[in-house]
Amino acid sequence: MQTEPTNRRSLTRLWHAIIEVAFIVFLFYSNLLMGEFTASNGAGKSLAFALADIFTPANFAIALLSALVGYFVFEYLRKKL
């Protein structure tokens, strides 16, 4: 029983891209969370309220789009330089 060889290089590149995009999304949401607590530090403001306020479909779309643009820009610069 011989197993079919997989293209490990393409899987490695895919995981590399997923990790980089996820990290950019993480940075986006951490920045939103910090801004939520510094800009509007009201009475009774809890972490749960702030998380519910920043995790919206619009924010996720913005985070994903900016992460993909950032990933492709940095990949372009890595190859160019």
C-alpha positions in Angstrom: 0.0 0.0 0.0 1.7 3.0 -1.3 0.5 6.4 -0.1 0.1 9.2 -2.6 2.8 11.9 -2.1 1.4 15.2 -1.0 2.8 18.6 -2.0 4.1 19.7 1.4 5.5 22.9 0.1 2.1 24.2 -0.9 0.6 23.1 2.4 3.3 24.9 4.2 2.7 28.1 2.2 -1.0 27.8 2.9 -0.5 27.5 6.6 1.9 30.4 6.5 -0.7 32.6 4.9 -3.4 31.5 7.3 -1.3 32.2 10.3 -0.2 35.7 9.0 -3.8 36.7 8.1 -5.0 35.5 11.5 -2.3 37.5 13.3 -3.3 40.6 11.4 -6.9 40.0 12.3 -5.8 39.5 16.0 -3.9 42.9 15.9 -7.0 44.6 14.4 -9.3 43.3 17.1 -6.8 44.0 19.9 -6.5 47.6 18.7 -10.3 47.9 18.6 -10.6 46.6 22.1 -8.0 49.0 23.4 -9.8 51.9 21.7 -13.1 50.8 23.2 -11.8 51.1 26.7 -9.8 54.3 26.3 -12.2 56.3 24.2 -15.4 55.5 26.0 -14.6 54.5 29.6 -18.1 54.8 31.0 -19.5 53.5 34.2 -20.6 49.9 34.1 -18.5 49.2 31.0 -17.4 45.6 31.2 -15.2 43.4 29.1 -18.2 41.4 27.9 -19.9 44.6 26.7 -16.8 45.8 24.9 -16.4 42.4 23.2 -20.0 42.4 22.1 -19.5 45.9 20.8 -16.5 45.2 18.6 -17.3 41.7 17.3 -19.7 42.6 14.5 -20.0 41.4 10.9 -18.8 44.7 9.6 -15.7 44.8 11.8 -14.9 41.2 10.8 -15.2 42.1 7.1 -12.9 45.1 7.5 -10.4 43.0 9.5 -10.4 40.2 6.9 -10.1 42.5 4.0 -7.3 44.6 5.6 -5.5 41.4 6.6 -5.6 40.0 3.1 -4.4 43.3 1.6 -1.6 43.4 4.2 -0.6 39.9 3.6 -0.3 40.4 -0.2 1.6 43.7 0.2 4.1 42.1 2.5 4.5 39.1 0.3 5.1 41.3 -2.6 7.7 43.3 -0.7 9.4 40.2 0.5 9.8 38.9 -3.0 10.8 42.3 -4.4 13.5 43.1 -1.8 
